[in-house]
Amino acid sequence: MDSNTILNNLKKGLVHPIYLLQGEEPYYIDVISDYIEENILTEAERGFNQTVFYGKDSNALTIAESCMRFPMMAQRQVIIVKEAQSLQKIDILASYAEKPMESTVLVLAYKYKKLDSRTKLAKLIKKNGVVFTSDKIREYKLPGWIENYLATRNFSIAPQAAQLLTAYLGADLGKVANELNKLIVAVKDTDRITIDHIEKNIGLSKEYNLLELQDALGKRDVFRANQIIKHFGANPNANPIQRTIPTLFGYFSNMFAYHFLKNKSEQNVAAELRIHPFFAKNLIIAAKKYTPTKLYEIIGILREYDMKSKGFDTSTNVSTGDLQKEMIYKILH
């Protein structure tokens, strides 16, 4: 069952006795857990009928006993276990999960990992409740996720802006959602977010960013690439090499893959390489400026500087800014 189905069911009053919310991506776990915490009971009912436990500070037996209580002057009680992955002897809850109380809603927020599906507890929750697994989103899917998130709030976003946010924020959905919420509040007189809005409200430079660096490298514009990388060196905290390398690795890997596609139409390139159609045309133009041999060499350069950025085979006196300059020089020459 996906998060939208769970939330829609809850809004319709379809409530299950146990929810196991698990997985590497905490964002959806928090969204569902927060909704239950804020909406299943009225404000007046919560005082006597809603209890929040924290896994590392609680024990499973106490939680099971709490679940067995009847609600006071309410149809249900809600028991939420946050950080349930830290709960010792969690399998004790299996005896409760075998026959859960209809008047209790137990939520286990089991973050950053999964409960072993072979355990009795996991099997019983699957039988008598809801198991939701929140997997990490792949970075190539993040621009689409950003577009969908904004669409539900009646906003749209320019493809370049979505790609820029992806490059700088990564696939931490909680962080991305937080920044998008800031933009929604800040943007006035329009329902479309652009790079200008991001520069003004989040602080990312419109001229000196990873997308502009990609564009300069794609055009083999040595002067522009050096301008950008010089800016990165002067602002290492905002432009760390650990962010530059993965972004360029994806960019040049897509170029390399392009050369081996039988169908090189923009539509097929976008579909096969899983990139936004807006960027497919520019990628095709850029790929034609690099031979497969050179691209193979560039991927090796990026791997080399990834190791150097971690302290391997390099002097501790070399700054990450200098490493980035060396890396870009080798890519372009």
C-alpha positions in Angstrom: 0.0 0.0 0.0 1.5 3.4 -1.0 1.4 6.6 1.1 -1.3 8.3 -1.0 -3.6 5.3 -0.5 -3.0 5.2 3.2 -3.6 8.9 3.6 -6.8 8.8 1.5 -8.1 5.9 3.5 -7.4 7.7 6.7 -9.2 10.8 5.4 -12.2 8.6 4.6 -12.2 7.2 8.1 -10.7 3.8 7.2 -8.4 3.3 10.1 -6.4 0.1 10.7 -5.3 -1.1 14.2 -1.6 -1.3 13.5 0.7 0.6 11.1 4.3 -0.4 10.5 5.9 2.5 8.7 9.4 1.4 7.7 12.3 2.1 5.3 15.3 4.2 4.4 13.4 7.3 3.4 11.9 9.0 6.6 9.9 11.6 4.8 6.8 9.5 4.1 7.0 7.8 7.5 6.8 11.3 9.1 3.9 12.4 6.8 1.7 9.4 7.6 2.7 9.4 11.3 2.1 13.1 11.7 -1.3 12.9 9.9 -2.4 10.2 12.4 -1.1 12.1 15.3 -2.9 15.3 14.3 -6.1 14.0 12.8 -7.4 10.7 14.2 -8.5 12.2 17.5 -9.9 15.6 18.2 -7.9 18.0 20.3 -10.1 17.3 23.3 -9.7 13.5 22.9 -5.9 13.6 22.6 -5.2 14.5 26.2 -6.4 11.2 27.6 -6.2 9.0 24.5 -3.0 9.7 22.6 0.5 8.6 23.8 3.8 9.0 22.1 6.7 6.7 22.9 10.3 6.9 21.8 12.0 3.6 21.0 15.2 4.2 22.8 13.5 5.4 26.0 10.7 2.8 26.1 10.2 -0.9 26.4 7.9 -3.1 24.3 6.0 -4.6 27.2 4.9 -1.1 28.4 3.8 -0.3 24.9 1.8 -3.5 24.6 0.1 -2.9 27.9 -0.8 0.6 26.8 -2.3 -0.7 23.6 -4.6 -3.0 25.7 -6.2 -0.1 27.5 -9.7 1.1 26.5 -10.1 4.8 25.3 -11.6 7.3 27.7 -14.7 9.1 26.3 -13.5 8.5 22.7 -13.9 5.9 20.0 -10.2 5.2 19.8 -6.9 5.7 21.4 -3.7 6.4 19.4 -0.3 5.0 20.4 2.7 6.2 18.4 6.2 4.7 18.7 8.7 7.1 17.2 12.2 5.8 16.3 10.8 2.3 16.7 13.9 0.8 15.2 15.6 1.6 18.6 13.0 -0.3 20.6 14.6 -3.3 22.4 12.8 -6.6 22.2 10.3 -5.3 19.7 9.1 -8.9 19.0 7.3 -8.8 22.3 4.6 -6.8 20.4 3.8 -9.9 18.4 1.5 -11.2 21.1 -0.5 -8.0 20.8 -0.4 -7.9 17.0 -1.9 -11.4 16.9 -5.2 -10.0 18.2 -5.0 -6.1 18.3 -7.6 -4.0 19.9 -10.1 -2.5 17.5 -10.2 0.7 19.6 -6.4 1.2 19.5 -4.3 2.6 16.6 -0.7 1.6 17.0 1.8 3.3 14.8 5.4 2.0 14.6 7.7 4.6 12.9 10.6 2.3 12.1 13.0 4.6 10.3 16.1 4.0 8.1 15.7 0.2 8.0 13.1 -2.5 7.7 11.7 -4.9 10.2 12.7 -8.4 9.2 9.8 -9.7 7.2 10.4 -13.3 8.4 9.6 -12.4 12.0 6.3 -13.3 13.6 5.7 -9.6 14.4 6.1 -8.5 10.8 3.9 -11.3 9.5 1.1 -10.5 12.0 1.2 -6.8 11.2 0.9 -7.6 7.5 -2.1 -9.8 8.3 -3.9 -7.5 10.8 -2.7 -4.1 9.9 -0.8 -2.1 7.3 2.9 -2.4 6.3 4.3 0.6 4.4 7.9 0.6 3.2 9.4 4.0 2.3 12.3 3.4 -0.1 15.0 6.0 -1.0 14.1 7.9 -4.1 16.5 7.6 -7.0 18.0 10.9 -7.8 17.0 10.8 -11.5 13.4 10.7 -10.2 13.7 13.7 -8.0 12.9 16.4 -10.5 9.6 14.6 -11.3 8.9 14.3 -7.6 9.5 18.1 -7.2 7.1 18.8 -10.0 4.4 16.5 -8.5 4.9 18.0 -5.0 4.4 21.5 -6.3 1.5 20.4 -8.5 -0.5 19.3 -5.5 -0.1 22.8 -4.2 -1.1 24.4 -7.5 2.4 25.4 -8.4 4.7 24.5 -11.3 8.5 24.7 -11.7 10.8 25.4 -14.6 12.8 22.2 -15.6 16.1 24.0 -15.0 14.9 25.0 -11.5 13.9 21.5 -10.6 17.2 20.1 -11.8 19.1 22.8 -9.9 17.4 21.9 -6.6 18.1 18.2 -7.3 21.8 18.9 -7.8 22.1 21.0 -4.6 19.7 19.3 -2.2 20.1 15.7 -3.2 17.5 13.0 -2.5 16.6 14.0 1.1 12.9 14.4 0.6 12.4 16.1 3.9 15.0 18.7 3.1 13.6 19.2 -0.4 10.0 19.6 0.8 11.2 22.1 3.4 12.8 24.3 0.7 9.9 24.0 -1.6 7.5 25.1 1.2 9.7 28.1 1.7 9.5 29.0 -2.0 5.7 28.6 -2.0 5.4 31.1 0.8 8.0 33.5 -0.7 6.9 33.5 -4.3 4.4 36.2 -5.1 2.2 37.0 -8.1 2.9 33.8 -9.9 2.4 30.1 -9.5 5.6 29.1 -11.4 8.9 28.8 -9.7 12.0 29.7 -11.6 15.8 29.8 -11.1 15.4 33.5 -10.2 13.2 32.6 -7.3 15.7 29.9 -6.1 18.5 32.4 -6.3 16.6 35.0 -4.3 15.1 32.8 -1.7 17.4 29.8 -1.2 20.7 31.5 -2.0 21.9 29.4 -5.0 23.7 31.5 -7.6 21.9 31.7 -10.9 25.3 32.1 -12.8 27.6 29.9 -10.8 26.0 26.6 -10.1 26.3 22.9 -11.2 23.9 23.2 -14.1 25.9 26.1 -15.5 29.1 24.1 -15.0 27.5 21.2 -16.9 26.4 23.5 -19.7 29.9 25.0 -20.0 31.5 21.5 -20.0 28.9 20.3 -22.6 29.9 23.2 -24.9 33.6 22.7 -24.0 33.6 26.4 -23.0 37.0 26.5 -21.2 36.7 30.1 -20.1 33.2 29.8 -18.7 34.0 26.5 -16.9 37.0 28.1 -15.3 35.0 31.1 -14.2 32.5 28.8 -12.4 35.1 26.5 -10.9 37.0 29.5 -9.6 33.8 30.7 -7.9 33.4 27.2 -6.4 36.9 27.4 -5.0 36.2 30.7 -3.4 33.0 29.3 -1.8 33.9 25.7 -0.9 31.2 25.3 1.7 28.4 26.1 -0.7 30.0 24.2 -3.6 31.8 21.1 -2.2 33.6 18.7 -4.5 31.5 15.9 -2.9 28.5 17.5 -4.6 30.2 18.3 -7.9 31.6 14.9 -8.7 28.3 12.9 -8.5 26.5 15.4 -10.6 29.2 15.4 -13.3 29.5 11.6 -13.1 25.8 11.3 -13.9 26.1 13.9 -16.7 29.1 12.3 -18.5 27.8 8.8 -17.9 24.6 9.8 -19.8 26.7 11.2 -22.6 28.7 7.9 -22.7 25.5 5.8 -22.8 24.1 8.1 -25.6 26.8 6.9 -28.0 25.6 3.3 -27.7 21.9 4.0 -28.2 20.5 2.7 -31.5 17.7 5.2 -31.5 19.2 8.6 -30.9 16.0 10.7 -31.1 15.3 13.2 -28.3 12.3 11.3 -27.2 14.1 7.9 -26.9 17.2 9.5 -25.3 15.0 11.1 -22.6 13.2 7.7 -22.0 16.3 5.5 -22.1 18.5 7.8 -20.0 15.7 8.8 -17.7 16.2 12.5 -18.0 13.7 15.3 -18.5 12.8 15.7 -22.2 13.8 19.4 -21.8 17.5 18.4 -21.3 17.7 15.6 -23.9 18.4 18.0 -26.8 21.3 19.7 -25.0 22.7 16.4 -23.9 22.7 15.1 -27.5 24.5 18.3 -28.7 27.1 17.9 -25.8 27.7 14.2 -26.4 28.7 14.9 -30.0 31.5 17.0 -28.7 33.0 14.1 -26.8 34.1 10.8 -28.2 33.3 7.6 -26.3 37.0 7.2 -25.6 37.2 10.7 -24.1 34.1 10.1 -22.0 35.5 6.9 -20.7 38.6 8.8 -19.7 36.5 11.5 -18.0 34.6 8.9 -15.9 38.0 7.6 -14.8 39.1 11.2 -13.9 35.9 11.6 -11.8 36.6 8.4 -10.0 40.2 9.5 -9.4 39.2 12.8 -7.8 36.4 11.2 -5.8 39.2 9.2 -4.1 41.4 12.2 -3.7 38.5 14.2 -2.1 38.4 11.4 0.5 42.1 11.8 1.2 43.6 9.0 -0.9 46.7 9.6 -3.0 46.8 13.4 -2.3 48.5 15.9 0.0 46.4 17.1 3.0 47.6 20.6 2.0 45.7 20.6 -1.3 42.3 22.3 -0.9 39.1 20.9 -2.4 38.9 24.0 -4.5 42.3 23.2 -6.1 41.2 19.6 -6.6 38.1 20.8 -8.5 40.3 23.1 -10.7 42.6 20.2 -11.5 39.7 17.9 -12.3 38.0 20.3 -14.6 41.3 21.0 -16.4 41.8 17.3 -17.1 38.2 16.9 -18.3 38.6 19.7 -20.8 42.1 18.8 -22.1 
